């Protein structure tokens, strides 16, 4: 097999198992718990076990410093496998369920941390664009599989059988990774840092860069317009009178398909155009798609306008995300690959959560059409920072433009 194709295969394989726990946790498990008679309040409280997905910077320096990333990934998948099996052993005791879910999300977050660093070490820089397109597509396919498809199958198959199937798949994949020597990359020579230095050195390397404030501001805001819009898309569909079947089929399933297509194309385009041009043009397309929803929100327009807006938003969102993740990947120093990616991704994920949290205020007081128009303007603002980040001197020192 061609070396590049081999790398792409493993990135696709690994990121599928990165996305699977998330769809399982947020879509499949609430359905399972409710069908087992778990109280709604308790189901809501159980979702707080997802906190580990927001705490990756706490252990990322340890992943960089100790062991081999493929081993971290392999043992993490074995931990996920064990946690899924544990859930089936007691579905009535809330504290036991919460502990099982904490084990699941911890090992999932640990797997993600090691995998993001592994990608940076495993894929040559000139192939980051294509790899990120495949990465996003595999991740979204996993969300569809472990969320929607397994939930649908639970109407025909016993829940316990589905749990054991997932446990078997993740456990087998963990063994495959551990037993595959081609994934055990040679560890770079490491200085003998103290625990304090392990956490300080990656951060120090970031803050020492030129125009670091602009860099961090750009990372925090590049997807903010997309997040503001995303927080109100499903409420908008409901208020426009769409059924749950229509929402699931068009916005959920069909939207996911176009998002995957956008991710693949965006990764390819980024590898051809370079990061600066891709961030600017694909980011602009991502922003302009918000106007599709602004137009579709005009009351007298046909429902088909909403369908078109959904497809455009999903497709261009995939384009912009592929370029953005390639940018983040290039920012990471290989010695601190997991630490840097964890810090950068946590920064923009926090602003996404904040944006979604406040989106309801904008939609309520401005109305959908005006609010969606405002998200278009907000989405354009971060693009103004791109020329300042990609000045020749800055590129040479940081690798932004590689």
Rosetta blueprint (number, residue, H / E / L):
1 X L
2 X L
3 X H
4 X H
5 X H
6 X H
7 X H
8 X H
9 X H
10 X H
11 X H
12 X H
13 X H
14 X H
15 X H
16 X H
17 X H
18 X H
19 X H
20 X H
21 X H
22 X H
23 X H
24 X H
25 X H
26 X H
27 X H
28 X H
29 X H
30 X H
31 X H
32 X H
33 X H
34 X H
35 X H
36 X L
37 X L
38 X L
39 X L
40 X H
41 X H
42 X H
43 X H
44 X H
45 X H
46 X H
47 X H
48 X H
49 X H
50 X H
51 X H
52 X H
53 X H
54 X H
55 X L
56 X L
57 X H
58 X H
59 X H
60 X H
61 X H
62 X H
63 X H
64 X H
65 X H
66 X L
67 X L
68 X L
69 X H
70 X H
71 X H
72 X H
73 X H
74 X H
75 X H
76 X H
77 X H
78 X H
79 X H
80 X H
81 X H
82 X H
83 X H
84 X H
85 X H
86 X H
87 X H
88 X H
89 X H
90 X L
91 X L
92 X L
93 X L
94 X H
95 X H
96 X H
97 X H
98 X H
99 X H
100 X H
101 X H
102 X H
103 X H
104 X H
105 X H
106 X H
107 X H
108 X H
109 X H
110 X H
111 X H
112 X H
113 X H
114 X H
115 X H
116 X H
117 X H
118 X H
119 X H
120 X H
121 X H
122 X H
123 X L
124 X L
125 X H
126 X H
127 X H
128 X H
129 X H
130 X H
131 X H
132 X H
133 X H
134 X H
135 X H
136 X H
137 X H
138 X H
139 X H
140 X H
141 X H
142 X H
143 X H
144 X H
145 X H
146 X H
147 X H
148 X H
149 X H
150 X H
151 X H
152 X H
153 X H
154 X L
155 X L
156 X L
157 X L
158 X L
159 X H
160 X H
161 X H
162 X H
163 X H
164 X H
165 X H
166 X H
167 X H
168 X H
169 X H
170 X H
171 X H
172 X H
173 X H
174 X H
175 X H
176 X H
177 X H
178 X H
179 X L
180 X L
181 X H
182 X H
183 X H
184 X L
185 X L
186 X L
187 X L
188 X L
189 X L
190 X L
191 X L
192 X L
193 X L
194 X L
195 X H
196 X H
197 X H
198 X H
199 X H
200 X H
201 X H
202 X H
203 X H
204 X H
205 X H
206 X H
207 X H
208 X L
209 X L
210 X L
211 X L
212 X H
213 X H
214 X H
215 X H
216 X H
217 X H
218 X H
219 X H
220 X H
221 X H
222 X L
223 X L
224 X H
225 X H
226 X H
227 X H
228 X H
229 X H
230 X H
231 X H
232 X H
233 X H
234 X H
235 X H
236 X H
237 X H
238 X H
239 X H
240 X L
241 X L
242 X L
243 X L
244 X H
245 X H
246 X H
247 X H
248 X H
249 X H
250 X H
251 X H
252 X H
253 X H
254 X H
255 X H
256 X H
257 X H
258 X H
259 X H
260 X H
261 X H
262 X H
263 X H
264 X H
265 X H
266 X H
267 X H
268 X H
269 X H
270 X H
271 X H
272 X H
273 X H
274 X L
275 X H
276 X H
277 X H
278 X H
279 X H
280 X H
281 X H
282 X H
283 X H
284 X H
285 X H
286 X H
287 X H
288 X H
289 X H
290 X H
291 X H
292 X H
293 X H
294 X H
295 X H
296 X H
297 X L
298 X L
299 X L
300 X L
301 X L
302 X L
303 X L
304 X H
305 X H
306 X H
307 X H
308 X H
309 X H
310 X H
311 X H
312 X H
313 X H
314 X H
315 X H
316 X H
317 X H
318 X H
319 X H
320 X H
321 X H
322 X H
323 X H
324 X H
325 X H
326 X H
327 X H
328 X H
329 X H
330 X H
331 X H
332 X L
333 X L
334 X H
335 X H
336 X H
337 X H
338 X H
339 X H
340 X H
341 X H
342 X H
343 X H
344 X H
345 X H
346 X H
347 X H
348 X H
349 X H
350 X H
351 X H
352 X H
353 X H
354 X H
355 X H
356 X H
357 X H
358 X H
359 X H
360 X H
361 X H
362 X H
363 X H
364 X H
365 X H
366 X H
367 X L
368 X H
369 X H
370 X H
371 X H
372 X H
373 X H
374 X H
375 X H
376 X H
377 X H
378 X H
379 X H
380 X H
381 X H
382 X H
383 X H
384 X H
385 X H
386 X H
387 X H
388 X H
389 X H
390 X L
391 X L
392 X H
393 X H
394 X H
395 X H
396 X H
397 X H
398 X H
399 X L
400 X L
401 X L
402 X L
